[in-house]
Amino acid sequence: MAKICILGLGYIGFPTGLLLASHGHEVVGVDVNKAVVETLQKGKLHIVEPGLDELFASAKDSFSASTEVCDADVFLIAVPTPFDKETRLSDLSYVKSAAEMIVPHLKAGNLVILESTVSPCASEKVVIPILEKSGIKAGEFLYSHCPERAIPGKTLYEMEYNDRIVGGIDETSCEVTRDIYKSYVKGDIHLTDTNTAEFVKLTENTFRDVNIAFANELAKVAEDYGVNVWKVIELANKHPRVNILSPGPGVGGHCIAVDPWFLTENTQNAELILKSRTINDTMPNFVMMHVRKMISGIENPVITVLGVAYKADIDDCRETPATKFIKMAVNEGYTVKIHDPFAKQYVYPVCANLDEACEGSDCVVLITDHAVFKEIEPSMLKVRTKQLFDSRNFLDHAKWEDAGFGVRILGYPHRA
């Protein structure tokens, strides 16, 4: 078994480290955030994820946390790759910094694995040249890209059971990397070259972004024709070769909302991808258009936003479409109250209590389909004006209507 140094103890690096440690490897997790390291050294978690508590307990004898990189057999980079919204380019500064930290410890025969999502050819043009500052050439050290394939809320399960793509600079790099992951991955591991692996990762999330954009455009067109888009998609998906995803208020998270930009940053031939990004990024505007009509004529309107996490039943608010919607509402002069039982930290204040968030409201707007929201008793809400806009077609609309609410749904506004 190998000694593995993991750089980055976030949503991907930390669970990966624990899985490796629980399957016989000696793992040192490194993070530049001292608070994260100190929390782990005290035996506490800094991330909420199903099953992580139990895994941490079982792996503690083989896992340690530090702010310093150490000598190891394998170095695994799992740091963030932010998206620069101003330039619409990937920010590889964390990846570069991690590679620089490895340089003093790199030895011939070591393996470096990049899990962080990067723009095409970043390994070849950026990461490997930094590692070669050690005086050791690629080929003398092994290198591969093995992009993560996990979704918050199901991270551990998907890390174990999803297939993985390993792209190495040579056959040995591929095989050694495969052996490392095979210690806990139960899915198939497919071997390819580094550039292809980078492209595959971006393609996976871009496919979903384009599919969602199609669903969102269908929702808009369906409204023009007075058709229920949700029924249309349900019936269309009964065709054996059709699988349309669901429309909604926009796309969030660090993958689907970001990876298409990485894929397009060095090409002029991505018209469909760029158009899809525009459609999804402007869905909060479309939701606001409906809400604006619903509260027209109300003096000093108050809006309640249900859910700001980018997907259901998690606390992750990265790239959430809720932020754009809320900012637009504030710019319109509306008072906005927010309730999300999962999101503890957010750029706007979040009401811990649903009743507080709804008191005096003129329109309740569901952005995130947290399961707990289905338990809301609308008859108990002390709103000023009984109106609901459901951007996910998620709630029990009959129950809300029985409580006197006017209900409108994205892609089917004529229900009202």
C-alpha positions in Angstrom: 0.0 0.0 0.0 1.1 3.6 -0.7 1.7 6.7 1.3 -0.5 9.3 -0.3 -0.5 13.1 0.2 -3.7 14.8 -0.8 -3.6 18.5 -1.5 -7.1 20.0 -0.8 -9.5 18.8 1.8 -12.7 20.1 0.3 -15.8 18.3 -1.0 -13.7 15.9 -3.1 -10.3 15.7 -1.5 -11.4 14.9 2.0 -13.8 12.0 1.1 -11.2 10.7 -1.3 -8.6 10.7 1.4 -10.8 8.9 3.8 -11.7 6.2 1.3 -8.1 5.6 0.5 -7.2 5.6 4.2 -10.0 3.1 5.0 -8.6 0.8 2.3 -5.1 0.4 3.6 -3.2 3.4 2.4 -1.4 5.9 4.7 -3.0 9.3 3.9 -1.8 12.8 4.8 -4.4 15.4 3.9 -3.0 18.9 3.3 -5.0 22.1 3.3 -3.8 25.7 3.5 -6.8 26.6 5.6 -5.6 26.2 9.1 -9.1 26.2 10.5 -9.9 23.1 8.4 -6.8 21.3 9.6 -7.4 22.2 13.2 -11.0 21.0 13.0 -9.9 17.6 11.7 -7.1 17.3 14.2 -9.7 17.7 16.9 -11.7 14.8 15.4 -14.4 17.0 14.0 -15.7 17.4 10.5 -15.8 20.5 8.4 -18.1 19.1 5.7 -21.6 17.7 5.9 -22.1 14.6 3.8 -24.1 11.4 4.5 -21.8 8.6 5.8 -18.8 10.9 6.3 -18.9 10.7 10.1 -18.7 6.9 10.1 -16.0 6.8 7.4 -13.9 9.4 9.4 -14.1 7.2 12.5 -13.0 4.1 10.6 -10.1 5.8 8.8 -8.7 7.9 11.6 -5.8 5.6 12.3 -4.5 5.9 8.7 -5.5 9.5 8.0 -3.9 12.7 9.3 -4.3 16.4 8.4 -1.6 19.0 8.0 -0.9 22.4 6.5 2.4 21.1 5.1 3.1 18.8 2.1 5.3 15.8 3.0 7.3 13.2 1.1 5.0 10.5 -0.3 4.6 7.8 -3.0 1.6 9.5 -4.5 0.5 13.2 -4.6 -3.2 13.8 -5.4 -4.3 17.3 -6.2 -8.0 18.0 -5.4 -8.0 21.8 -5.0 -10.7 24.1 -6.3 -10.6 25.6 -9.8 -12.7 28.7 -9.6 -14.4 30.4 -12.5 -13.4 34.0 -13.3 -16.8 35.5 -14.2 -15.2 38.7 -15.6 -13.0 36.9 -18.1 -15.1 33.7 -18.3 -11.9 31.7 -17.9 -10.8 29.0 -15.5 -8.7 30.1 -12.6 -5.9 27.6 -12.2 -4.1 29.5 -9.4 -4.9 26.8 -6.8 -3.8 24.0 -9.1 -0.6 25.8 -9.8 0.1 26.5 -6.2 -0.5 22.8 -5.3 1.9 21.7 -8.0 4.5 24.2 -6.7 4.1 22.7 -3.2 4.8 19.2 -4.5 8.0 20.2 -6.3 10.4 20.1 -3.3 9.1 16.6 -2.4 8.9 15.0 -5.9 11.1 12.1 -6.6 11.6 9.8 -9.5 9.0 7.1 -9.6 6.4 9.1 -7.6 2.9 9.4 -9.0 1.1 12.8 -9.3 -2.7 12.6 -9.8 -4.8 15.6 -10.7 -8.4 15.3 -9.7 -9.3 19.0 -10.0 -11.3 19.9 -13.0 -9.2 21.9 -15.5 -9.5 23.4 -19.0 -8.3 21.2 -21.9 -4.6 20.5 -22.1 -3.9 22.2 -18.7 -1.9 19.2 -17.5 0.3 19.3 -20.5 0.7 23.1 -20.6 0.5 24.1 -17.0 0.8 21.4 -14.3 3.5 19.1 -15.7 5.9 22.1 -16.5 5.6 23.2 -12.9 6.4 19.7 -11.6 9.4 19.5 -13.9 11.0 22.4 -12.0 12.0 19.6 -9.6 14.6 18.6 -12.2 12.7 15.4 -12.8 11.1 15.0 -16.2 7.6 13.6 -16.9 8.1 10.0 -17.5 10.6 9.8 -14.7 7.7 10.7 -12.4 4.3 9.3 -13.3 1.3 11.6 -14.0 -2.4 11.2 -14.6 -5.7 13.0 -14.6 -8.5 11.2 -12.9 -11.5 13.7 -12.7 -14.0 13.3 -9.9 -17.5 12.0 -10.7 -19.5 12.6 -7.5 -22.5 14.7 -6.6 -23.1 16.3 -3.2 -25.5 14.3 -1.1 -24.3 11.0 -2.7 -20.6 11.7 -2.7 -19.3 8.5 -1.0 -21.6 6.2 -2.9 -20.7 7.7 -6.3 -17.0 7.7 -5.5 -17.2 4.0 -4.8 -19.6 2.8 -7.5 -19.3 5.2 -10.5 -16.9 4.3 -13.3 -13.7 6.4 -13.4 -11.6 7.8 -16.2 -7.8 7.7 -15.8 -5.8 9.7 -18.3 -2.0 9.1 -18.0 1.0 10.4 -19.8 2.1 6.8 -20.5 0.9 3.3 -19.9 2.7 2.9 -16.6 1.1 6.1 -15.2 -2.4 4.7 -16.2 -1.8 1.3 -14.6 -0.4 2.6 -11.3 -3.2 5.1 -11.0 -5.8 2.4 -11.7 -4.3 0.3 -9.0 -4.6 3.1 -6.5 -8.2 3.8 -7.2 -9.1 0.1 -7.5 -8.5 -0.2 -3.8 -11.9 1.3 -3.2 -13.6 1.9 -6.6 -16.1 -0.8 -7.5 -17.0 0.6 -10.9 -15.0 0.1 -14.0 -11.8 2.2 -14.5 -11.2 3.2 -18.1 -7.7 4.2 -19.3 -6.9 6.9 -21.8 -4.5 9.8 -22.3 -4.4 12.9 -20.2 -5.8 15.4 -22.7 -8.8 13.1 -23.4 -9.5 12.6 -19.7 -9.6 16.4 -19.2 -12.0 16.7 -22.2 -14.2 13.9 -21.1 -14.9 15.5 -17.7 -15.9 18.8 -19.2 -18.0 17.1 -21.8 -20.0 15.2 -19.2 -21.2 18.3 -17.4 -21.6 20.3 -20.6 -23.9 17.6 -21.9 -26.1 18.1 -18.9 -26.0 21.9 -19.2 -27.1 21.8 -22.8 -29.9 19.3 -21.9 -31.1 21.5 -19.1 -31.0 24.5 -21.4 -33.2 22.6 -23.9 -35.7 21.9 -21.1 -35.6 25.5 -20.0 -36.2 26.7 -23.6 -39.1 24.2 -23.9 -40.6 25.7 -20.7 -40.6 29.1 -22.3 -42.0 27.9 -25.6 -44.7 25.8 -23.8 -45.8 29.0 -22.0 -46.3 30.7 -25.4 -48.6 27.9 -26.5 -50.4 27.4 -23.1 -49.0 23.9 -22.8 -47.9 22.2 -19.6 -44.2 21.5 -20.2 -43.9 19.1 -17.3 -46.5 16.8 -18.9 -44.8 17.2 -22.3 -41.4 16.1 -20.9 -43.0 13.2 -19.0 -44.6 11.9 -22.1 -41.7 12.6 -24.4 -39.4 10.7 -22.1 -41.4 7.6 -22.6 -39.7 7.4 -26.0 -36.9 4.9 -25.7 -34.3 7.3 -27.0 -35.4 10.6 -25.3 -34.2 11.7 -21.9 -35.0 15.4 -21.3 -34.0 16.8 -18.0 -36.2 19.1 -15.9 -36.4 22.9 -16.4 -35.9 25.2 -13.4 -34.7 28.6 -12.2 -31.2 28.2 -13.5 -28.1 25.9 -13.0 -25.8 26.0 -10.1 -22.9 24.1 -8.5 -19.3 24.1 -9.3 -19.6 21.7 -12.2 -22.6 22.2 -14.6 -22.6 25.9 -14.3 -18.8 26.2 -14.7 -17.3 23.4 -16.8 -18.8 24.5 -20.1 -16.9 27.7 -19.8 -13.7 25.7 -19.3 -14.4 23.7 -22.4 -15.0 26.8 -24.6 -12.3 29.2 -23.4 -9.8 28.4 -26.3 -12.1 27.7 -29.2 -14.4 29.7 -31.5 -16.5 26.6 -32.4 -18.8 26.2 -29.4 -22.0 28.1 -30.4 -24.5 25.6 -29.0 -22.6 25.3 -25.7 -22.4 29.1 -25.3 -26.0 29.6 -26.2 -27.0 27.0 -23.6 -25.0 28.8 -21.0 -26.9 32.0 -21.8 -30.3 30.3 -21.5 -29.5 28.8 -18.2 -27.8 31.9 -16.8 -30.9 34.0 -17.6 -33.5 31.7 -16.1 -33.5 33.8 -12.9 -34.6 36.7 -15.1 -37.5 34.6 -16.4 -38.6 33.7 -12.9 -38.4 37.4 -11.9 -40.6 38.3 -14.9 -43.3 36.1 -13.5 -42.9 37.2 -9.9 -42.9 40.9 -11.0 -46.3 40.3 -12.7 -47.7 38.5 -9.6 -46.9 41.4 -7.2 -47.7 44.2 -9.6 -49.7 46.9 -7.9 -48.7 45.8 -4.4 -47.0 48.6 -2.4 -43.6 47.8 -0.9 -43.8 44.1 -1.9 -42.2 41.4 0.2 -40.9 38.2 -1.4 -40.0 35.0 0.4 -37.4 32.8 -1.2 -37.5 29.1 -0.3 -34.1 27.5 -0.8 -30.8 29.0 -1.8 -28.7 25.8 -2.1 -28.0 25.0 -5.8 -29.7 21.6 -5.4 -32.0 19.8 -3.1 -31.1 18.7 0.5 -27.5 20.0 0.6 -25.9 23.1 2.0 -23.8 23.9 -1.1 -24.7 27.4 -2.5 -21.9 27.6 -5.1 -23.1 29.3 -8.3 -26.7 29.0 -7.1 -29.3 30.7 -9.4 -31.0 32.0 -6.2 -28.3 34.6 -5.8 -29.0 36.3 -9.1 -32.8 36.1 -8.5 -32.4 37.7 -5.0 -30.1 40.4 -6.3 -32.5 41.3 -9.0 -35.4 41.4 -6.5 -33.4 43.7 -4.2 -32.5 45.9 -7.2 -36.3 46.2 -8.0 -36.8 47.6 -4.5 -38.5 44.5 -3.1 -37.9 43.2 0.5 -36.6 39.7 0.3 -36.7 37.2 3.1 -34.9 33.8 2.7 -35.4 30.4 4.3 -33.2 27.4 3.8 -32.8 24.8 6.5 -29.5 23.6 5.0 -27.6 26.7 4.0 -25.9 28.0 7.2 -23.7 30.4 5.4 -24.9 32.6 2.5 -24.2 36.0 1.0 -27.6 37.2 2.2 -29.2 36.8 5.7 -31.2 33.6 6.0 -34.1 33.3 8.4 -33.8 30.2 10.5 -37.5 30.1 11.0 -40.0 29.5 8.1 -42.7 31.6 9.8 -40.4 34.5 10.1 -39.5 34.3 6.5 -43.1 34.2 5.3 -44.6 36.7 7.7 -46.0 39.6 5.7 -44.9 38.1 2.3 -46.7 38.9 -0.9 -45.2 36.0 -2.9 -43.5 32.8 -1.9 -41.0 31.7 -4.5 -39.6 28.2 -4.4 -36.1 28.1 -5.9 -34.6 24.9 -4.3 -36.7 21.7 -4.0 -35.6 20.6 -0.5 -37.8 17.6 0.6 -38.7 19.4 3.8 -40.6 22.1 1.9 -43.2 19.5 1.0 -44.2 19.4 4.7 -45.1 23.1 4.8 -48.6 23.7 5.8 -49.6 26.8 3.7 -52.7 27.5 5.7 -50.5 28.3 8.7 -48.3 30.9 6.9 -48.9 34.5 8.0 -48.4 36.0 4.5 -49.9 39.3 3.4 -50.8 38.1 -0.1 -51.4 34.4 -0.8 -49.3 33.7 -3.9 -46.8 31.0 -4.8 -44.4 30.6 -7.7 -43.0 27.2 -7.9 -39.9 27.2 -10.2 -39.4 23.4 -9.8 -43.0 22.1 -10.1 -42.3 20.5 -6.7 -44.9 21.4 -4.1 -48.4 20.0 -3.6 -50.2 22.7 -5.5 -53.7 21.5 -4.6 -52.8 21.9 -0.9 -51.6 25.4 -1.5 -54.7 26.3 -3.6 -57.0 24.8 -0.8 -55.3 27.2 1.5 -56.3 30.1 -0.8 -53.0 30.6 -2.6 -52.8 31.5 -6.2 -50.3 29.1 -7.7 -48.1 29.6 -10.8 -45.6 27.1 -12.1 -42.6 27.6 -14.3 -43.5 26.2 -17.7 -47.2 26.0 -16.9 -48.4 29.4 -15.7 -51.9 29.0 -16.9 -52.7 26.8 -13.8 -53.5 30.0 -12.0 
